[in-house]
């Protein structure tokens, strides 16, 4: 029988203990990383857009936390865009409230292409006409009083037609149904406590 080598036995025990510690630390690291990821995801979901309507139609309404406060917005897309086959990005009309910035009823038109510089975008709501100024691929109302009249016309109207001219000279026409506009507008007013 050979003699027992205590040095090797001690070293082997040390290796076993170190492996166990490494496994425990790795498991704790994974648990911590998972918990941190879940917390970040939950925070992002809590601050991301939240739909305000159960069954949104053509117009949908959302609220979200951004920066220092709450924002509420509604969005609609055209039911028809002409000319057909023209390559464009997303086309939207947004109405936004940011009470913490004292912004209410801001109208933003996203046409999906760069607009002709210094051009105007025209909006017809039934028989009422409005002009918006072009900035890159968007159009905005310059006067808050006109903006308020535009939103009122959209609430009362049935159809809206938006016409713009691209940087290349292409004239576009986007037709929107205003069905459900008032419902979505009331939802963002309630959510952001805007009268």
Beta strands, then each sheet from edge to edge (+ up, - down):
strand 1: 50-51
strand 2: 59-66
strand 3: 69-76
strand 4: 80-82
strand 5: 92-98
strand 6: 103-110
strand 7: 120-125
strand 8: 128-135
strand 9: 138-140
strand 10: 159-165
strand 11: 171-177
sheet 1: 1+ 2- 3+ 5- 6+ 9- 8+ 7- 10+ 11- 4+
end
